[in-house]
Amino acid sequence: MDSDFDGFIQDEESWHSLSDHIRDFPSNVHLAMSLPSIASRVPAGLPNSQGTGIIQPALKELDTASRVPSEAILQWEGLTLEVDTKSTSRVILNNVSGYVQPGETIAIIGSSGAGKTTLLNVLSGRISGGRLSGKVLYCGAQRQPGSFRRATSYVQQDDIMHSLLTVKETLLYAAKLRLPNSQYSRDQKRKRVDDILHQLRLEAIKDSQIGSTKNRGISGGERKRVSIGVELLTDPKVLFLDEPTSGLDSNSSQLAVELVRKIATERRIAALMTIHQPSARIFNLFDRVILLSQGHVIYFGPTTSAITYFLKLGYSCPVHENPADYFVDLMTLDYRSDAALTESKMRVADLAYSFMQYKTQLATEEYTKAVFLYGQDIAPKEKCSVAVTHQVQNSWMYEYKTLARRDWLNLMRNVPFLASQVVQSLATALIVGFMFFYLKHDSASIQNRLGVLYIVALNATFPIVMPALYAFFDERDIMLRERSAAVYRVTPFYISKATTFMPVALTSSAVFICGVYFISHLTFSAGKFFATLGVLSCLNIVSISFMLMIGSAVRTMDVAFVIAPGIITIELLFGGLLANPKTIPVAIKWIHWINPVYYAYAAFVLNEFSDLQFTCSPGAVCYLDGMQIIEAYGMGRFTIGQDIAMLLAIAAAFYLVGYVLLRWRAKPKFTWI
Ligand SMILES: Nc1ncnc2c1ncn2[C@@H]1O[C@H](COP(=O)(O)OP(=O)(O)OP(=O)(O)O)[C@@H](O)[C@H]1O
């Protein structure tokens, strides 16, 4: 096991030096160790604070829970998390204990890498990987993942939202999806949104778009308040916030914390937030603070007692210094030199050890009454209840309709995307149309007809898949986040995506085929035109299903943008024009049997050439009958109907695989204790 304390705590000399400091620490009580991982490293024979004996082993008989007020909504004891790194394992959280009561706001403060987010994730039930021990109790009982998730909310550090929705729309769709129809009417949901807008002072910007790095929207502080508002809609009993002030200026940071505190107090919500280095004003807003360093608790208690506590340890915070800065400096390892690092490690170990002793002392009656840690009762006595307000899920159809409306609104607002789809289709149709202008019925037109039909098929692959894949990744991240809060099912999301991308794909293909058909003068009859359009629509459906499958299978967009074009290129290679299907080696022949481009192209060729007659040009390879061409190119194996059936079967297979992969990806893989 390895940690930043290694090489220090195991070093006997360091422990002796540490014990010198500890010896001066409160000596009116019996000192004992309750932090097993440190205790186990104390060299045998180290004198205790009175210098009269050996430091006692952990006092197992001390029930730390007995010190936790009965109204604590969430309490955690002995949380230890160990993760494996490449060469060794590392302790990220070390015997962390604490609790939070309704109506109070607690800050987890520490330098970068102290374990703040990890602690918040463990408490909110969002930790995966590593070996986690200890216990987390909700209302004094073990947490049930489903009901705990519904009773709590988590505001993530990065605010991922639909950039084209307005503030009010964002909250309204969140209310529609998160609040059950059985308990909230449409008007009540709207009222709830208005209340949140008012409470978080968002009324002035309620009609502004959220925006993103690409299109400017509301400010960072406003975005954060919208994120908080979304999570407050369900009236959570516990609100977790990961670095809600990160990236904000001091005024916005203060406003965010002030509002959280105010709402937490008014609505009796227990708010727990990580914060890196708050200003003095923000620091004073917290009811209690947890100071973390290298996974160890350095202090947990009322904010107002922190200065006194550290003073008792011999660390006097200068009058004009921000206490939070002072504490974080104390807790931070100094990597500027070996000597500074050793000294800072000593100090941090000293602080961790001192707090551990305080915890032990608190078990005694005198200390329970002492001013330091549990002297203040923030919450009036109230009974904690595990019953949650929002347990009923909305119907599948309601979720689908709401998600589809939200997706559609987003899509329609994405004017550059829509315009580029239409312009691309129109421009390509004109170029292709005039390149193969007014095809005749001679030998040369055979090659041109085969070429133009291949481009029609090609135009339903890359131009459809790539932009949709890009849009899907943004949406998928939002879905994964909303799913982690059990906001809706995966199926309505998936079907909503499949159905909202489709009209755009079909429209751009229709624009393209109309242009090409009439300018190139492909064989025109209503039957042939609509048959081509029908096959093209089926290929579009396959492309959307392929996009969903890749988007669900691959974790990052960078990889998806390598894999998707690679597969499409193979499809085009085996599509029937570049290599004759009859001559493909047996070992790889199967590729064209599962290749949608082949079936679409075969149907196009069959449709176009089946009734055509050609004249022979002197010196050219001569085919008089279109059926000869179909036979020569290996395109007549199936009827158009069979080709369409194969396309739809491939689309169904892609949809299914994509759905299974997305479900797997969206399934929470968290460790529960
Ligand atoms: N799964 C993991 N595997 C390996 N190391 C991890 C893992 N999770 C967290 N860590 C490490 O644990 C330490 C604490 O991480 P955490 O994100 O909790 O820190 P933090 O206090 O929130 O820091 P910051 O303020 O920079 O976000 C870091 O050094 C991090 O690299």
The ligand as a Gaussian input file, in Angstrom:
#p B3LYP/6-31G(d) Opt

LIG

0 1
 N       -9.797000       5.605000      -9.687000
 C       -8.650000       6.179000      -9.349000
 N       -7.463000       5.592000      -9.619000
 C       -6.312000       6.172000      -9.259000
 N       -6.223000       7.355000      -8.609000
 C       -7.365000       7.984000      -8.322000
 C       -8.636000       7.447000      -8.674000
 N       -9.591000       8.299000      -8.262000
 C       -8.949000       9.331000      -7.672000
 N       -7.618000       9.149000      -7.715000
 C       -6.602000      10.023000      -7.151000
 O       -7.049000      10.351000      -5.863000
 C       -6.684000      11.669000      -5.549000
 C       -7.915000      12.431000      -5.084000
 O       -8.732000      12.683000      -6.205000
 P       -9.952000      13.684000      -6.126000
 O      -10.467000      13.889000      -7.501000
 O      -10.898000      13.194000      -5.118000
 O       -9.229000      14.987000      -5.601000
 P       -9.826000      16.434000      -5.323000
 O       -9.491000      16.766000      -3.937000
 O      -11.251000      16.489000      -5.714000
 O       -8.924000      17.278000      -6.307000
 P       -9.330000      18.522000      -7.263000
 O       -9.631000      19.668000      -6.372000
 O       -8.072000      18.736000      -8.046000
 O      -10.479000      18.072000      -8.105000
 C       -6.025000      12.259000      -6.759000
 O       -4.635000      12.198000      -6.594000
 C       -6.461000      11.339000      -7.883000
 O       -5.488000      11.274000      -8.867000

